[in-house]
Amino acid sequence: MSAIDNGKIQEDDISLGQLLNTLDGERDAPLVFYYDGRPVKPGYHITEVKAGQFSALDCGANPEAWTEIFVQLWDIDEDGRTHMPAGKLAAIIRKVTDHVQLDGSAKLTFEVSDGVRPMQLYCAAMPILSAGTVHVSLSPRPASCKPRDRWLAEENSKAAACCGPRTATRGCCA
């Protein structure tokens, strides 16, 4: 089995460490997550933070191993509360690390439900500070074929290298 490699996080994903580093400077700012085209309700809860170490064999028989952090977000409106401050999420994560080892380079996945609809998986974009609020967009985490994804990345890399400035030793864009 491959050694754990958290360097394969998709470019539209962020790691736990990236999220915490961004929130660190904005501890008092309200933290608002957005999914399915709308913001979470002000009374949302972080109901669980869990770490997973995965070993897998993809559909191309390629072994892989990675760590992933799951943050479970319960999208409810309760007790007239406001959106939690960014520092509160950081404090929750710190408390979890007292009991569970969390890898800052791990892929970050949000599990979101309103308590009625089934929980769905989302990846988070880099937080954005706007008008004194930290905004984090969550996008659905689609299934993918890792061998195909690797092949496409390799082809795109070849095309980018090929179609750069033309040199005497590289004539592929002729």
Beta strands, then each sheet from edge to edge (+ up, - down):
strand 1: 31-35
strand 2: 38-39
strand 3: 45-57
strand 4: 63-74
strand 5: 107-113
strand 6: 120-124
strand 7: 128-130
strand 8: 133-140
sheet 1: 2+ 1- 8- 6+ 5- 4- 3+
sheet 2: 2+ 1- 8- 7+
end
